[in-house]
Amino acid sequence: DEVTLPCYISPKQSAVAMEIRWFKETDCICVYRNGQVKKEQGYVGRVSLFTHKLEEGNVSLMLKYFQKSGNFGVYRCEVTCGDEKVETSVYFSKGNLYK
């Protein structure tokens, strides 16, 4: 099973040159920087970014194999461009998403 944790740049602009970090609670699980995606060891093969959609401002995270209750909780997307940082949280609970 998989679920998309939605996150978009608004107003719409390319995120290719930005730094994107996804956190589960306080743990950083995925980082995009300088065209490279790095994943926390426990999340390799389980999380991915839509890198082909970064140009459209889509910085959403795909979470796979989420059926275990340990995957539920607060996920936070943090986007940095120069000195400016914006973040948003997505609450994932038993198949439901809340922003």
N, C-alpha and C positions, 0 to 999 in steps of 0.2 A: 504494500500500500504506500501511497505517497500523497503529500499535501503541499500546496504552495502557500507560503507565508508572504502575503502581498506587501510590496513597498515600492513607491514610485516617486520620482523627483517631480516637484511641482513649484513653479511652472515647468512644463516639459522641457528638458534639455539633456544633452548627452552626459552620461556618467563615466565614460571611458577614461577620462583623465582624473577622476576622483578616487578617493580611498573609501572603500565600503567595508564595514565590519558588522558581522552578525554575532550576537551574544545569546546564550541561553542562560537566563538569570544573570550571573556575573562572569560566566566563562565565555571567552571569545572562541567561537567554533568555526568561523570562516572569515577570511580576509581577502579582499581584492585590492591590489596595489600594483601600479606600473604594468598592467596587462597580465599579471599573474594571480592565480587563486591559490591560497594556502588554507588547508583545513586542519583543524585540531585532530590529533591521532584517532580519537574515538569516533570521529565523524567522517573519516575518509570513506567514500563510497555511499555515504548516507545523506550528504548535503551537497547541493550544487547551486550555482548562480546561473541565471540566463544571460551568459556573457554576450550572446548574439543579439540581445535586446538592450544592452547598456546604452547604446546610441540613442534609444528612445526614452531613456530615463527609467527603465524598469530594473530595479535592484532587488527584486523579490528573491526569496530563497526557497528551493525545492527541498523538502524533507522526506526521505524515504524510510520505510520500515518503522513507522511511528506508532505501531499498535501497542507497544509496551508503555505502560503508564509513566515510566521515567522520562519520556519525551514530552509529556504535557508540562505546561508552565508558561512563563513569560519569555518571549524572544524579543530582542531589541535590535533594530537596524540603525547603524550610525554611519552617516555619510559626511566626509570631510572634503572640502574644496578650498585649498589655500588655508586661510585662518578661520574660515567659517565651518561650523559643525552643526548638523541637524540630525535629530534622532527621533524615532518613533517606536512604539512597542506594539507587539501582537500577542494576545493571550490565546494560547492553544489548550483547549480542554475537551478531551474525549470526542475528537472529531469536529469541534466547533472552534471558530476563529472569532476573536473580538479585538477591535482596535481601540 
